[in-house]
């Protein structure tokens, strides 16, 4: 489920990237339909690795970069 527990559980806020802000807005619409208060949405800017691409958990797991964005050779 792409929304996880965010629809039904009690949260105050959600932190998203520019890629997932649309989903956060969908979550708020679904929450309002079931009588839950909307979440405060905080959009964060991406942090770039040494190579100029975003640091992501996928890139770290694939051993492309470390958690600080340093290229793994």
KENU-480567 format. One record per atom (N, C-alpha, C): residue in one letter; z, y, x. Coordinates in steps of 0.1 Angstrom, whole numbers, padded with zeros to 4 digits, always signed. Layout:
REM residues N
aZYX
...
This chain:
REM residues 73
x+0000-0012+0009
x+0000+0000+0000
x+0000+0012+0009
x-0009+0021+0007
x-0011+0032+0016
x+0000+0043+0014
x+0007+0042+0003
x+0018+0052+0001
x+0032+0048+0005
x+0033+0035+0008
x+0046+0029+0012
x+0057+0033+0001
x+0069+0035+0006
x+0080+0038-0003
x+0080+0052-0008
x+0071+0060-0004
x+0071+0075-0006
x+0070+0079-0021
x+0065+0070-0029
x+0064+0074-0043
x+0077+0072-0051
x+0083+0061-0049
x+0095+0057-0057
x+0108+0060-0051
x+0109+0060-0038
x+0122+0062-0031
x+0125+0077-0030
x+0138+0080-0027
x+0142+0093-0026
x+0141+0099-0012
x+0131+0108-0011
x+0129+0115+0002
x+0128+0130-0002
x+0130+0139+0008
x+0128+0153+0006
x+0115+0158+0012
x+0110+0152+0022
x+0098+0157+0029
x+0090+0146+0035
x+0078+0150+0039
x+0069+0141+0046
x+0062+0148+0057
x+0060+0142+0068
x+0053+0148+0080
x+0040+0141+0081
x+0029+0150+0081
x+0016+0144+0081
x+0007+0151+0092
x-0004+0145+0095
x-0014+0152+0103
x-0025+0157+0094
x-0034+0164+0100
x-0045+0170+0092
x-0054+0159+0085
x-0053+0147+0091
x-0061+0136+0086
x-0054+0129+0074
x-0041+0131+0072
x-0033+0125+0061
x-0027+0134+0051
x-0030+0147+0052
x-0025+0157+0043
x-0030+0154+0029
x-0042+0150+0027
x-0047+0147+0014
x-0039+0136+0007
x-0035+0126+0015
x-0027+0115+0009
x-0013+0120+0005
x-0007+0129+0013
x+0006+0135+0009
x+0005+0143-0004
x-0006+0149-0006
x-0008+0156-0019
x-0009+0146-0031
x-0016+0135-0028
x-0017+0125-0038
x-0003+0119-0041
x+0005+0117-0031
x+0018+0112-0033
x+0026+0121-0042
x+0025+0134-0039
x+0032+0144-0048
x+0028+0143-0062
x+0015+0142-0065
x+0010+0140-0079
x+0016+0128-0085
x+0016+0117-0078
x+0022+0104-0083
x+0037+0106-0086
x+0044+0112-0077
x+0058+0114-0078
x+0061+0123-0091
x+0053+0133-0093
x+0055+0142-0104
x+0053+0135-0117
x+0043+0126-0117
x+0040+0118-0130
x+0051+0109-0134
x+0060+0104-0124
x+0071+0096-0127
x+0084+0103-0128
x+0083+0116-0127
x+0095+0125-0128
x+0103+0127-0115
x+0097+0124-0104
x+0104+0126-0091
x+0100+0140-0086
x+0108+0147-0078
x+0105+0160-0073
x+0095+0158-0062
x+0085+0167-0060
x+0075+0166-0050
x+0082+0168-0036
x+0075+0161-0026
x+0080+0162-0012
x+0075+0175-0006
x+0084+0181+0003
x+0079+0192+0011
x+0070+0186+0021
x+0058+0192+0023
x+0048+0186+0032
x+0048+0195+0045
x+0050+0188+0056
x+0049+0195+0069
x+0037+0189+0077
x+0028+0197+0080
x+0016+0193+0087
x+0018+0196+0102
x+0016+0186+0110
x+0018+0188+0125
x+0004+0188+0132
x+0003+0196+0142
x-0009+0196+0150
x-0009+0184+0160
x-0020+0179+0163
x-0021+0167+0172
x-0017+0171+0186
x-0012+0161+0194
x-0009+0163+0208
x-0020+0156+0215
x-0026+0162+0225
x-0037+0156+0232
x-0033+0149+0245
x-0039+0139+0248
x-0037+0131+0260
x-0045+0138+0272
x-0043+0133+0284
x-0050+0138+0295
x-0065+0139+0293
x-0071+0130+0286
x-0085+0130+0284
x-0090+0139+0273
x-0081+0146+0266
x-0085+0156+0256
x-0085+0149+0242
x-0083+0137+0241
x-0083+0130+0228
x-0068+0129+0223
x-0066+0127+0210
x-0053+0126+0204
x-0045+0114+0210
x-0032+0117+0212
x-0023+0106+0214
x-0020+0099+0201
x-0022+0086+0201
x-0019+0078+0189
x-0013+0065+0193
x-0006+0059+0183
x+0001+0046+0186
x-0009+0036+0189
x-0021+0037+0183
x-0032+0027+0185
x-0036+0027+0200
x-0038+0039+0205
x-0043+0041+0219
x-0032+0036+0229
x-0019+0038+0225
x-0008+0033+0234
x-0008+0018+0233
x-0009+0012+0222
x-0008-0003+0220
x-0020-0009+0228
x-0032-0002+0228
x-0044-0007+0234
x-0043-0005+0249
x-0032+0001+0254
x-0031+0004+0269
x-0041+0013+0274
x-0046+0022+0266
x-0055+0033+0270
x-0047+0044+0277
x-0036+0047+0270
x-0027+0058+0275
x-0013+0053+0274
x-0004+0061+0281
x+0010+0058+0279
x+0016+0067+0268
x+0029+0067+0265
x+0034+0075+0254
x+0034+0090+0257
x+0032+0093+0270
x+0031+0107+0274
x+0016+0112+0274
x+0007+0104+0271
x-0007+0108+0271
x-0014+0106+0285
x-0007+0100+0294
x-0013+0098+0307
x-0023+0086+0306
x-0034+0087+0312
x-0044+0076+0312
x-0039+0064+0320
x-0040+0052+0315
x-0037+0040+0322
x-0049+0035+0328
x-0048+0033+0341
x-0060+0029+0349
x-0061+0014+0350
